[in-house]
Amino acid sequence: MSWYSERKGLFYRPAIVLLASLSFGIWSASHLTSSILLYALVGSVLLLTSASFIKRSPSLRFSSLCLLAIVVGYGAYSIKVITEKESPLGRIGELRQGEVLVFGKVVSTLDSGEYNAKGVLQCDSIHIDSNAIVASERLVLIIELPKRFLGARLPKHGEYIKVYAELRSLNSPERNPYESNASRSLKRQSGANAIAIINSPYDIYTLDSAHLTIAERAEEWFADAHHAISQRLESCIGDSLSRAIATAVVLGDKNDLTKELADDFRNAGLSHILVVSGFNVAIVALVVYYLLRLLGIVRLRWRIFISMVVVAFYGFLIGFEPSILRALVSVELVFLARLLERKPDVGNITAAVASVALLLDPSQLFDPSFQLTYGAVFSLVFIYPSLSHLFIRESWRQRTGLIQTMLRASVETFLTSIAVTIGLLPVMIYHFHHVTITAVLSNIIGIPVATLLTVISFLLLPLSLVSSWLAGVYGDVVSGLSHLLSAVAKYSAGFGILRVMLPRFALLAIVLYYGVIAFVIFGSREVKNVFMKASFAVIVWVSLLLIDVPLFAEQLTPQGELSVLFFDVGQGDATLIRTPNGKAYLIDLGGIRKDGSSVAERALLPAIESEGITHLDAAFITHMHIDHYAGAVSILGSGLVDKLYVSGYPGRGYYITVFDSLVLAKHISVTDLIEGNRIELDTGVALYILNPDSSVYTAAHDGSGNEANHTSLAMKLVYAKRSILFLGDIEGVDEQRLVSNYGSFLKGDVVKVAHHGSRYSSSRELTRLAQPEYAVVSVGDHNSFGHPTIEALSRWHNASASIVRTDREGAILFHSDGNRIWREDWRK
């Protein structure tokens, strides 16, 4: 008998087939805008439904149901897109600059961090220039907290307030290629369509005291309980590292994790351990279930019922993030099936929960956490049983000795990790652009340790109420397990050579990949047949590679052309250059956010990795101002570059110290550039250095020159008949020197406007000589400097240049074949 029929394969799990149909409908709505498809699907549903009733065929009825699911998915996504476009708050956030007056009720407690406080406001109305707009929607309320305002009173949950705030839409498109859309994630968590940014707590006025509904009081109580449990965990665990890992594993609170620790877990393929997900919820459910059995509750129904209640309580404590809610509902449905004396089918239950989640929010289909959560479950449902049958013989399963049991558990853990890795490989490459070979091995140790850590940390909470001595013992065990887990992550992350960078798979490759897996799995249980099918699958893939089938998505910076990508890094500069022969360079590295993190980590690294760039041939830092070099924390730390070109200005401050330390630690070569240097980037591609001149360079090193902008690198990139000017942050006096020394050589097809469009730059003489087709302004949205100024923009406009700005258009991409240069829309 085949594995397919004995295990009741895919088509005996109708919820999975309907989930696939619903997902296809959502994908079609996001990629295919023609309504012809929808009409064809509706017509097919009507035709098949009619045929099924005439012929009384169950297969035809199920087929019509699948087509109906496609139509529902298509319609649900289309309706969501229309609703978002018509959101008053979203539209105001996109169009309005400056403050507006917002009235509403605080419906989520404001969590105060080091840099801001964040909560949710149920908006009633917005007032713009004395005009009131009714907008019954949710807003994410973000209060900027400079240190001098940290003692100010924040609004409480349930209070009715009015605030003066800047609105930012959460429906805006991606700002940079491959960038994870933080706005979409925040939107899914809060259900809001816009952000209200308040610069001071004194822009908030309380109009009415807190009036909480029963639901809101319950939410506040659980928030207080979450805080109390977090404090109890901290009091029982000795060191900060153990507390950070334990609170992340048990409560999903990652605020105390250091960046280095989080990077180690991510690079080792263990970051899923630090996120409370279905894994943690399932562990807690099993602990409670078997603990009740040890306590003498023998009736199965009572154990199941109490376990359901405790797991629901746990869900309330850690907060109903989408991933938690999905896992909680799945676990509760499994318990419910057992309570009703039905044999639960995990695949069917999980698919049903996923379908409901997609109906509520169709955009979740494109969320990495959604794909990883359900992909892992389906990998365990479909792939793991085949691997287990293949490598664990039936006679070995029946052995009950301690050593045999431990060996079998180790092999099962290894096979579990392999199954999940196989099932999630395309998803991991698509979203994270790399494969960590050590992830499988690190998970063999990491998953059992994380399981023990979750169990003991969870038991630590009730034990701390019973016995402080026993709680101390358990706290020491938690510390030991946490340090072991940290050591595994750090050691595994150290094998950088085993981290393979890959561009995104094409849709065809993803379909072929899962098609081959299905071909191998849904076949015979006989080992020889499985090996024959697997061998055939390998031959198919090798053949596809030999005949050059496009298995990877088309790159934004293809070989054979010069590609220049100006990133949107806010108020700062960062540009990626890809030469015709595939060499890669960065000019400037972006700055930092208000929370101290590098913009490069969010904006630059995903694009570099997605384009399959494993090494940068060099990086140029035009000058040592923080908005141009602070991204070095991420770029240099990642090991992507071993050669730096700088302007010669030494710079001062904390981030300069960090920069210098990274340069020494990574053994990076640093070369100063001055006027007259020429660098060959590739065959036929040269970079000419126009600034600083030798006198400014000498003054900077002697300490007599204290203005970094004057030492900024100004460069001209030349490829055959086309050229691009990079002017850094040079100012008027520097531009005058360039005009005098270079004259017509300043002509360029594209100009990166100097100093973000400051009024002290973009002189009339320079713009007249350059006469570019495009003038690119790299600038932050609503920046405090007032960049770009009207004066600078008007001078470029008078030079007949098309002005493009990163604050309005996001990243900007150009291509050149040497004869012509053109702009390309990277979002298409």
C-alpha positions in Angstrom: 0.0 0.0 0.0 1.4 3.4 -0.9 2.3 6.0 1.7 -0.1 8.4 -0.1 -3.2 6.2 0.5 -2.2 4.9 3.9 -1.4 8.4 5.3 -4.4 10.0 3.6 -2.6 12.4 1.4 -3.2 15.9 0.2 -6.6 15.4 -1.4 -7.9 13.6 1.7 -7.3 16.9 3.6 -9.9 19.2 2.0 -8.9 22.2 4.1 -5.4 22.2 2.6 -6.7 22.1 -0.9 -9.1 25.0 -0.2 -6.3 27.0 1.5 -4.2 26.5 -1.7 -7.1 27.7 -3.8 -7.8 30.7 -1.6 -4.0 31.6 -1.7 -4.0 31.3 -5.5 -6.9 33.7 -5.6 -5.2 36.3 -3.4 -1.9 36.0 -5.4 -3.9 36.4 -8.7 -5.5 39.6 -7.4 -2.1 41.1 -6.4 -0.3 40.2 -9.6 -3.1 40.1 -12.3 -5.1 43.3 -12.6 -7.3 42.2 -15.5 -10.9 41.5 -14.5 -11.2 38.9 -17.3 -9.7 36.3 -14.9 -12.4 37.0 -12.3 -15.1 36.7 -14.9 -13.6 33.4 -16.1 -13.4 32.0 -12.6 -17.0 33.0 -11.7 -18.2 31.4 -15.0 -16.3 28.2 -14.2 -17.8 28.0 -10.7 -21.3 28.3 -12.1 -20.6 25.8 -14.8 -19.0 23.2 -12.5 -21.7 23.7 -9.8 -24.5 23.1 -12.4 -22.7 20.0 -13.7 -22.1 18.6 -10.2 -25.9 18.8 -9.4 -26.8 17.3 -12.8 -24.4 14.4 -12.5 -24.4 14.2 -8.7 -20.6 14.0 -8.8 -18.7 14.8 -5.5 -15.5 15.5 -7.3 -17.2 18.1 -9.5 -18.7 19.7 -6.4 -15.3 19.8 -4.7 -13.8 21.3 -7.8 -16.4 24.0 -7.9 -15.8 24.7 -4.2 -12.1 25.1 -5.0 -12.8 27.5 -7.8 -15.2 29.4 -5.5 -12.3 29.7 -2.9 -10.2 31.2 -5.7 -12.9 33.8 -6.4 -13.3 34.6 -2.7 -9.5 35.1 -2.3 -9.4 37.3 -5.4 -12.4 39.4 -4.1 -11.1 39.6 -0.5 -7.7 41.0 -1.6 -9.3 43.4 -4.1 -11.7 44.8 -1.5 -8.9 45.2 1.0 -6.8 47.2 -1.5 -9.8 49.4 -2.3 -10.5 50.0 1.4 -6.9 51.0 2.1 -6.9 53.4 -0.7 -10.1 55.1 0.5 -8.9 55.3 4.1 -9.2 59.0 5.2 -6.3 58.7 7.6 -4.1 57.0 5.0 -4.9 59.6 2.4 -4.2 62.5 4.7 -1.0 60.9 5.8 0.2 60.6 2.2 -0.9 64.2 1.1 -0.7 66.4 4.2 2.5 68.0 5.5 2.6 69.5 8.9 0.6 69.0 12.0 -3.1 68.2 12.3 -5.4 68.1 15.3 -6.6 64.6 16.2 -9.4 63.6 18.6 -9.7 60.1 19.9 -9.6 57.5 22.6 -6.5 55.6 23.7 -7.3 51.9 23.2 -3.9 50.4 23.9 -1.6 51.1 26.7 1.4 53.2 25.7 4.6 51.3 26.1 7.4 53.7 26.9 10.8 52.9 25.5 14.1 54.7 25.5 13.3 56.7 22.4 9.5 56.8 22.1 6.2 55.7 23.5 3.9 53.7 21.3 0.2 52.9 21.5 -3.1 52.8 19.6 -5.6 55.6 19.3 -9.2 55.1 18.1 -9.7 58.3 16.1 -13.0 60.1 16.1 -12.1 63.1 13.9 -9.3 65.1 12.4 -9.2 68.9 12.2 -7.2 70.6 9.4 -7.3 74.4 9.1 -10.6 74.5 11.1 -12.1 71.8 8.8 -13.3 68.7 10.7 -13.1 65.3 9.0 -14.9 62.3 10.6 -12.5 59.3 10.6 -13.5 56.4 12.7 -10.2 54.5 12.3 -7.3 53.4 14.4 -4.0 55.3 14.6 -0.7 54.1 15.8 0.3 56.8 18.4 4.0 57.4 18.5 5.3 60.0 21.0 8.9 61.1 20.5 10.6 61.2 23.9 13.6 63.5 24.1 15.4 63.0 27.4 14.1 66.3 28.8 10.5 65.0 28.5 11.0 61.6 30.0 9.2 62.6 33.2 6.1 63.9 31.5 2.7 62.2 32.0 1.6 60.0 29.2 -2.1 59.4 28.4 -3.7 56.3 30.0 -5.6 53.5 28.5 -9.2 54.6 28.0 -8.7 58.3 28.1 -10.2 60.6 25.5 -7.5 63.0 24.2 -6.7 65.5 21.6 -3.2 65.6 20.0 -1.3 67.8 17.6 0.6 65.3 15.4 2.1 64.6 12.0 0.2 61.9 10.1 2.2 59.3 8.1 0.3 56.7 6.0 0.9 53.0 6.7 -0.3 52.1 3.2 2.7 53.6 1.5 4.8 51.4 -0.9 8.3 50.1 -0.2 10.9 52.8 -0.1 13.8 50.5 -1.2 14.1 47.3 -3.2 13.7 44.2 -1.2 13.3 46.2 2.0 11.1 44.6 4.6 8.0 46.7 4.9 7.9 47.7 8.6 4.8 49.8 7.9 2.9 46.8 6.8 4.0 44.8 9.8 2.9 47.6 12.1 -0.4 47.8 10.3 -1.1 44.1 10.7 -0.3 44.3 14.4 -2.4 47.4 15.2 -5.2 47.3 12.5 -4.4 51.0 11.8 -4.0 52.8 8.5 -1.7 55.7 9.7 0.8 56.8 12.3 0.4 59.9 14.4 3.8 61.2 15.3 3.9 63.6 18.3 7.1 65.5 18.9 6.4 66.3 22.5 4.2 64.9 25.3 3.0 68.5 25.7 1.2 68.3 22.4 -1.2 65.9 24.1 -4.3 67.1 26.0 -6.5 64.9 28.1 -10.2 65.8 27.6 -11.9 63.1 29.7 -10.7 60.6 32.3 -10.4 56.9 31.6 -13.7 55.1 30.9 -12.8 51.5 30.1 -15.1 48.9 28.7 -15.0 45.4 30.2 -12.8 44.2 27.3 -10.4 47.2 27.7 -10.2 46.5 31.5 -9.3 42.9 30.7 -6.7 44.0 28.2 -5.2 46.4 30.8 -5.2 43.6 33.5 -3.4 41.2 31.2 -0.8 43.9 30.3 -0.1 44.5 34.0 0.1 40.7 34.5 2.6 40.5 31.7 4.7 43.1 33.3 4.5 41.4 36.7 5.5 38.0 35.3 8.4 39.6 33.5 9.6 41.2 36.7 9.2 37.9 38.6 11.3 36.1 36.0 14.0 38.8 36.3 14.1 38.4 40.1 14.7 34.7 39.9 17.4 34.7 37.2 20.8 36.0 38.0 22.5 37.5 35.0 21.2 39.8 32.2 21.9 37.5 29.3 19.8 34.7 30.8 17.0 37.1 31.7 17.0 38.5 28.1 16.8 35.0 26.6 14.2 33.6 29.1 11.8 36.6 28.7 12.2 36.4 24.9 11.4 32.6 24.8 8.6 32.7 27.3 7.0 36.1 26.9 8.1 37.2 23.5 9.7 40.3 25.0 13.0 41.0 23.1 13.7 44.5 24.4 16.6 43.3 26.6 18.4 41.3 23.8 21.6 43.0 22.6 22.1 43.5 18.9 25.1 41.1 19.0 23.1 38.3 20.6 20.2 38.8 18.1 22.7 38.8 15.2 24.3 35.5 16.4 20.9 33.8 16.6 19.9 35.1 13.2 23.2 34.0 11.5 23.0 30.6 13.2 19.5 30.0 11.9 18.1 30.0 15.4 16.2 33.3 15.4 12.9 31.4 15.5 13.7 30.4 19.0 13.6 34.0 20.2 10.1 34.5 18.9 7.1 33.2 20.8 5.3 31.2 18.1 3.4 27.9 17.7 6.5 26.1 19.0 6.3 27.8 22.4 2.5 27.6 22.6 2.6 23.9 21.9 5.3 23.3 24.5 3.3 25.2 27.2 0.2 23.1 26.2 2.1 19.8 26.6 3.7 20.9 29.9 0.3 21.8 31.4 -1.4 18.7 30.1 1.2 16.3 31.5 1.7 18.3 34.7 -2.0 17.9 35.4 -1.6 14.2 35.0 1.3 14.2 37.5 -0.9 16.1 40.0 -3.5 13.3 39.9 -6.1 14.6 37.5 -6.8 11.3 35.8 -10.0 12.3 33.9 -9.0 13.1 30.3 -11.7 15.6 29.7 -10.8 17.6 32.7 -7.1 17.7 31.8 -7.9 18.8 28.2 -10.4 21.5 29.4 -7.9 22.9 32.0 -5.1 22.9 29.5 -7.3 24.8 27.0 -8.0 27.4 29.7 -4.3 27.8 30.7 -3.1 28.0 27.1 -5.8 30.7 26.3 -4.6 32.6 29.5 -1.0 32.3 28.2 -2.0 33.8 24.9 -3.6 36.8 26.6 -0.4 37.3 28.7 2.0 37.4 25.7 -0.4 39.4 23.5 -2.3 38.4 20.4 0.3 39.0 17.8 -0.8 37.3 14.5 1.7 34.5 14.9 0.5 33.8 18.5 -3.1 33.9 17.5 -2.6 31.5 14.7 -0.7 29.0 17.0 -3.2 29.5 19.8 -6.2 28.7 17.7 -4.5 25.6 16.2 -3.6 24.2 19.6 -7.1 24.9 21.0 -8.7 23.1 18.0 -6.5 20.1 18.5 -7.5 20.0 22.2 -11.2 20.4 21.1 -10.9 17.5 18.7 -9.6 15.4 21.6 -12.3 16.6 23.9 -14.9 15.6 21.3 -13.1 12.2 20.9 -12.2 12.9 17.3 -8.7 12.1 16.0 -7.2 15.5 15.1 -5.6 16.0 11.8 -2.9 18.7 12.3 -2.7 19.5 8.6 -6.4 20.0 8.2 -6.7 22.1 11.4 -3.8 24.3 10.5 -5.1 24.9 7.0 -8.5 25.8 8.3 -6.9 28.3 10.7 -4.8 29.8 7.9 -7.8 30.1 5.7 -9.7 32.1 8.3 -6.7 34.3 8.9 -6.4 35.0 5.2 -10.1 35.9 4.9 -9.7 38.4 7.8 -6.5 39.9 6.3 -5.6 38.6 2.8 -2.3 40.5 2.8 -0.9 38.1 5.4 -0.2 35.7 2.5 2.8 37.8 1.7 4.0 38.2 5.2 7.2 36.1 5.9 6.1 35.1 9.4 2.8 33.7 8.0 4.7 31.7 5.3 7.3 30.4 7.8 4.7 29.5 10.4 2.5 27.4 8.2 5.3 26.2 6.0 7.0 24.7 9.1 3.8 22.9 10.1 3.1 21.5 6.6 6.8 20.4 6.4 6.3 18.4 9.6 2.9 17.0 8.3 4.1 15.9 4.9 7.9 15.8 4.7 8.9 14.5 8.1 6.9 11.2 8.0 8.7 10.2 4.8 12.1 11.0 6.2 11.3 9.2 9.4 10.1 6.1 7.6 13.2 6.2 5.4 15.8 6.4 8.1 14.2 5.0 11.2 13.5 1.3 10.9 10.4 -0.2 12.5 12.4 -2.6 14.7 14.4 0.4 16.1 11.1 2.2 17.0 10.1 -0.7 19.2 13.2 -0.7 21.4 12.7 0.9 24.8 16.2 1.0 26.3 17.5 4.4 27.5 20.4 4.6 25.0 18.2 3.5 22.1 15.5 6.0 23.1 18.1 8.9 23.4 19.6 8.0 20.0 16.2 7.7 18.4 15.2 11.1 19.8 18.4 12.7 18.5 17.8 11.2 15.0 14.2 12.4 15.1 15.3 15.9 16.0 17.8 15.9 13.2 15.2 14.7 10.7 12.7 17.3 12.0 15.3 20.0 11.3 16.0 18.6 7.8 12.3 18.4 7.0 11.6 22.0 8.0 14.7 23.1 6.1 13.6 21.4 3.0 10.1 22.7 3.2 11.1 26.3 3.9 14.2 26.6 1.7 12.5 28.7 -1.1 10.8 30.9 1.5 14.1 31.5 3.4 16.0 32.4 0.2 13.2 34.6 -1.1 13.0 36.7 2.0 16.4 36.4 3.6 18.6 35.7 0.5 20.9 33.2 2.1 21.1 29.6 3.3 22.9 28.8 6.5 24.4 25.3 6.2 25.0 25.2 9.9 21.4 25.9 10.7 20.4 22.2 10.5 23.2 21.2 12.9 22.7 24.2 15.3 18.9 23.3 15.5 19.7 19.8 16.6 21.1 21.2 19.8 19.1 24.5 19.8 15.6 23.1 19.6 15.9 20.6 22.5 17.7 23.2 24.7 15.0 25.8 23.8 12.3 23.2 24.7 13.9 22.6 28.1 14.3 26.3 28.6 10.7 27.0 27.8 9.5 24.3 30.1 11.6 25.3 33.1 11.1 29.0 32.6 7.3 28.4 32.5 7.4 26.2 35.6 9.6 28.9 37.3 6.6 31.2 37.6 4.4 29.1 39.9 7.4 27.8 41.8 8.5 31.3 42.7 5.2 31.7 44.6 5.7 28.4 46.5 9.4 28.3 47.4 12.1 30.9 46.9 14.8 28.2 47.3 13.3 26.0 44.6 12.8 29.0 42.3 16.5 29.9 42.8 17.5 26.4 41.7 15.3 26.6 38.6 16.7 30.0 38.0 20.2 28.6 37.9 19.1 25.9 35.5 17.6 28.6 33.3 20.9 30.5 33.4 22.8 27.4 32.4 20.5 26.6 29.5 20.5 30.2 28.3 24.3 30.3 28.2 24.4 27.0 26.4 21.9 28.3 23.8 23.9 31.5 23.4 27.1 29.6 23.0 25.5 27.4 20.3 24.3 30.5 18.5 27.7 32.3 18.7 29.7 29.2 17.7 27.4 28.4 14.7 27.3 32.0 13.6 31.1 32.0 13.5 31.1 29.7 10.5 30.5 32.6 8.0 31.9 30.5 5.2 28.9 28.1 5.5 26.4 31.0 4.9 25.6 30.9 1.2 24.2 34.0 -0.4 21.6 33.5 -3.2 19.4 35.7 -5.2 15.6 35.2 -5.1 14.1 32.2 -6.7 11.9 32.8 -9.7 8.2 31.8 -9.4 8.9 28.9 -11.9 11.7 27.6 -9.7 9.4 27.7 -6.6 6.7 25.8 -8.4 9.1 23.2 -9.7 10.7 22.8 -6.3 7.5 22.0 -4.5 6.3 19.9 -7.4 9.4 17.7 -7.2 8.9 17.4 -3.4 5.3 16.3 -3.9 6.4 13.8 -6.6 8.9 12.2 -4.2 6.6 12.3 -1.1 3.3 11.1 -2.5 4.6 7.9 -3.8 5.6 4.4 -2.6 6.8 3.8 0.9 9.3 1.3 -0.5 12.8 2.7 0.1 14.1 1.7 -3.3 11.2 3.6 -5.0 11.8 6.7 -2.9 15.4 6.7 -3.8 14.6 6.2 -7.5 12.1 9.2 -7.4 14.7 11.3 -5.5 17.4 10.5 -8.1 15.0 11.4 -10.9 14.2 14.7 -9.1 18.0 15.5 -8.9 18.4 14.7 -12.6 15.5 17.0 -13.5 17.1 19.9 -11.5 20.5 19.4 -13.0 19.0 19.3 -16.5 17.2 22.6 -15.8 20.4 24.2 -14.8 22.3 22.8 -17.9 19.7 24.2 -20.3 19.8 27.6 -18.5 16.2 27.7 -17.4 15.8 31.0 -15.4 15.5 29.6 -11.9 16.3 32.9 -10.2 14.3 36.2 -10.3 15.6 38.9 -12.7 18.0 41.2 -10.9 17.7 44.9 -10.7 21.4 45.3 -11.4 22.0 42.8 -14.3 25.4 42.1 -15.7 26.2 43.7 -19.1 25.0 47.2 -18.0 26.1 49.9 -15.5 23.5 50.1 -12.8 23.3 52.9 -10.2 20.8 52.6 -7.3 20.3 55.7 -5.1 18.8 54.3 -1.8 16.3 56.2 0.3 18.1 56.4 3.6 16.3 59.4 4.9 18.5 62.4 5.6 21.7 60.9 4.3 23.4 59.3 1.3 24.0 55.7 0.0 24.4 54.6 -3.6 25.1 51.1 -5.0 27.1 50.9 -8.3 27.1 47.6 -10.3 29.4 47.5 -13.2 28.8 45.6 -16.5 31.1 42.8 -15.3 29.3 42.4 -12.0 31.7 44.4 -9.7 29.9 46.2 -6.9 30.7 49.4 -5.0 29.0 51.6 -2.4 29.3 55.4 -2.2 28.3 56.4 1.3 26.6 54.1 3.8 23.6 56.0 5.2 23.1 57.2 8.7 21.3 56.0 11.9 17.8 56.0 13.2 16.6 57.7 16.4 16.9 54.4 18.2 20.6 54.2 17.3 20.3 51.4 14.7 21.8 51.6 11.3 19.6 52.5 8.3 21.9 50.3 6.2 20.7 47.1 8.0 17.2 47.7 6.8 17.7 49.4 3.5 21.1 48.5 2.0 21.9 44.9 3.1 18.6 43.3 1.9 19.2 44.8 -1.6 22.9 43.8 -1.7 22.0 40.2 -0.6 19.0 39.9 -2.9 21.2 40.9 -5.9 23.5 38.0 -5.1 26.4 40.3 -4.1 28.6 38.3 -1.8 31.4 40.9 -1.7 31.8 44.6 -2.4 34.9 45.5 -4.3 35.2 48.7 -2.4 33.2 51.3 -0.5 33.6 55.1 -0.7 32.8 57.4 2.2 32.6 61.0 0.9 33.2 62.5 4.4 32.9 61.7 8.0 29.4 63.1 8.8 27.2 60.6 10.5 24.5 60.6 7.8 27.1 59.3 5.3 29.2 56.8 7.2 27.3 55.5 10.2 26.0 52.5 8.1 29.5 51.2 8.5 28.3 49.5 11.7 26.3 47.1 9.5 28.3 47.1 6.2 31.7 46.6 7.7 30.4 44.3 10.4 28.9 42.0 7.8 32.3 41.4 6.2 31.1 42.5 2.8 34.0 44.9 2.2 37.7 44.9 2.8 38.7 48.1 1.0 37.6 51.7 1.9 38.2 55.0 0.2 37.7 58.1 2.3 38.1 61.9 2.0 40.9 62.2 4.6 38.9 64.1 7.2 39.4 62.2 10.4 36.2 63.0 12.2 35.3 62.9 15.9 32.8 61.3 18.2 31.4 58.0 19.4 30.5 56.6 16.0 34.0 57.5 14.7 35.4 55.4 17.5 33.1 52.5 16.6 34.1 52.9 12.9 37.8 52.9 13.7 37.4 49.8 15.8 35.6 47.9 13.0 38.3 48.9 10.5 41.0 47.4 12.8 39.0 44.3 13.8 38.1 43.4 10.2 41.6 44.3 8.8 40.1 46.7 6.3 42.4 48.7 4.0 41.7 52.5 4.1 42.9 54.8 1.4 42.6 58.6 1.4 41.6 60.2 -1.9 42.3 63.7 -3.2 41.7 65.7 -6.4 43.5 64.1 -9.4 43.1 60.4 -8.3 41.5 58.1 -10.8 40.2 54.7 -10.0 39.4 52.0 -12.5 36.2 50.3 -11.3 35.9 48.0 -14.3 36.9 47.7 -17.9 35.8 51.0 -19.4 34.3 52.3 -16.1 36.4 55.0 -14.3 35.9 57.2 -11.3 37.6 60.6 -11.3 38.2 62.4 -8.0 37.5 66.2 -8.2 37.5 67.2 -4.5 39.1 67.8 -2.0 42.2 69.6 -3.3 45.5 69.1 -1.6 45.3 72.3 0.5 42.0 71.3 2.0 43.2 67.8 2.6 46.4 69.0 4.4 44.4 71.4 6.5 42.0 68.7 7.6 44.9 66.5 8.7 46.7 69.3 10.5 43.6 70.2 12.4 43.4 73.7 11.0 40.4 72.8 8.8 37.4 71.9 10.8 34.6 71.7 8.3 34.1 68.2 6.9 31.8 69.3 4.0 34.8 71.0 2.3 36.8 67.8 2.4 33.8 65.8 0.9 34.6 63.6 -2.0 33.2 64.9 -5.3 33.5 62.3 -8.1 32.6 61.8 -11.7 31.7 58.3 -12.9 32.4 57.7 -16.6 31.2 54.8 -18.7 31.9 55.2 -22.4 29.7 58.2 -23.5 27.8 58.5 -20.3 28.6 59.9 -16.9 27.3 60.6 -13.4 28.4 63.3 -11.0 28.5 62.5 -7.2 28.9 65.8 -5.3 28.8 64.6 -1.7 28.2 67.5 0.6 30.4 70.1 -1.0 29.4 73.8 -0.6 29.5 77.0 -2.7 33.2 77.7 -2.4 34.1 74.1 -3.4 31.7 74.3 -6.4 33.4 77.5 -7.5 36.8 75.8 -7.5 35.3 72.9 -9.5 33.8 75.3 -12.0 37.2 77.1 -12.4 39.3 73.9 -12.6 37.1 71.6 -14.7 34.7 73.6 -16.7 32.9 71.5 -19.3 34.2 68.2 -17.7 31.4 68.8 -15.1 28.9 67.8 -17.7 26.9 64.8 -16.5 23.8 62.9 -17.5 22.9 62.4 -13.9 24.0 64.5 -10.9 23.7 63.5 -7.2 22.8 67.0 -5.9 25.3 68.4 -3.4 24.5 68.6 0.3 20.9 67.3 0.0 19.8 70.5 -1.9 21.1 73.0 0.6 20.9 76.7 -0.4 24.7 76.9 0.0 25.1 74.4 -2.9 23.9 74.0 -6.5 25.3 77.2 -7.7 24.1 78.7 -10.9 27.5 78.2 -12.6 27.7 74.5 -11.6 24.2 73.7 -12.7 24.7 75.5 -16.0 27.9 73.5 -16.8 26.5 70.1 -15.6 23.2 70.4 -17.5 22.1 66.9 -16.4 19.0 65.0 -17.6 18.3 64.0 -14.0 19.2 65.8 -10.7 18.9 63.3 -7.8 18.2 64.7 -4.3 18.9 62.3 -1.5 17.0 63.8 1.4 14.8 62.8 4.4 11.1 63.3 4.5 10.1 66.4 6.6 13.7 66.9 7.7 14.6 69.6 10.2 17.1 71.3 7.8 14.5 72.3 5.3 16.2 70.4 2.5 15.9 70.7 -0.4 15.6 74.4 -0.6 13.5 76.2 -3.3 16.6 78.1 -4.3 18.6 75.0 -5.1 15.7 73.2 -6.8 15.0 76.3 -9.0 18.6 76.4 -10.2 18.5 72.7 -11.3 15.1 73.3 -12.9 16.5 76.3 -14.9 19.2 73.9 -16.1 16.4 71.7 -17.7 17.0 68.9 -15.3 14.3 66.5 -14.2 14.4 66.6 -10.4 13.9 63.3 -8.6 13.8 63.0 -4.8 14.2 60.0 -2.5 11.8 61.5 0.1 9.0 61.5 -2.4 9.8 58.6 -4.7 11.9 56.3 -2.6 15.0 54.6 -4.1 15.9 55.7 -7.7 17.5 53.3 -10.2 19.4 54.1 -13.4 20.9 51.9 -16.1 23.4 52.7 -18.9 24.8 50.7 -21.8 27.4 53.3 -22.4 25.5 55.0 -25.3 22.5 56.0 -23.4 21.3 56.3 -19.8 17.7 55.7 -18.6 15.7 55.5 -15.4 13.9 52.3 -14.5 11.0 51.7 -12.1 12.3 49.0 -9.7 8.8 48.4 -8.3 7.3 46.9 -11.5 
